[in-house]
Amino acid sequence: MSRYLYPYIRKILQSKEDHHMNSVIWNDFNNRLFELIKERFNLNSMRVKKLLNQTENNEIIVKSLLTLSLCISNQGYQKLKNFLFNI
């Protein structure tokens, strides 16, 4: 999934001051993540239903972003470290 979300993850990690643009990127990221979840997960599962509930899952989304940013490639940790040091 991280390959499909890479452009959004990169923009989120690089955006540090523009709150309006950051909210647009977060919305795009959330929408794409939910689309991928609906395509690949069992929608009848209670865990998946809870994940798709947008009012309760902000913490899960942030954790997913971190996990996916580390899984982008074999050098995911190094890329994330470089992004964070450049901020």
N, C-alpha and C positions, 0 to 999 in steps of 0.2 A: 504494500500500500504506500510505502514511503516514496517509491518512484513516481506514483501518480500525484502525490501531494508535494513533491519537491519544490516546485515554483512558489507555492504558498508558504511553505516552511522557510524558504530562503528570504522571501520578502518580509515575513514576520520577524525573523531574526535580525534583518538589516534595518528595519524601521525602528527608530528609537525616539523620535521627537514628534513626528506628524501624527497626532492622535486621530484626526479625521481619516487619513489614509490608512492608519493602522486598523481602525474599526472596519473599514471596507475589506481589508485583507483578511481580518479575522472572520468576517461573515462569509467571504468566499471560501476560506479554509473549512469552516464549519459545514457549509453546504456541500462541498466536495467530499468531505469525510463522511457525512451522513449518506450521500449517494453511494459511496463505496461500501459502507456498512450494509445498506439495503440490498446491494447487489450480491454480497459475498457471505453474509451471516444469515442464520436462521431467525427470521423475524418473529417466530412464535415463542422464542425463548424469552423468559422474564428478564434476564440480564441484558439482552439486546434491546428490549423495550425500554428498560431503565436508561440505557446508554443513549437511546434516541430521544429521550425526554429532555428537551432543551432547557427546562427550568432548573433541573437538578444536576446537570453534568458539566458545569464549568471547570471544576477541579479535574475531572476525568479528561476533558479536552486538553487542558494544559499539560497533564502528565502524558497524554498521547502525543502531543506535539514534541515534547522532550524525547520520548522513546523513539518516535519516527525520525527525528533529526539525527539520532545516534545510529539509526539503521539505514540511512540513505545509501551508504556504501561501506566498503571495508575501512575507509578512512573517515567514517562519520564522526567519530569522536574528535579527531583532529580538525575537521571542518567546523564542528560546533565550537571547539576551543578557539579557533581563529576568529570566528564571527564574534564571539563574546569578548575577546581581547581588543578587537577593533572598535567596539562600542564605546 
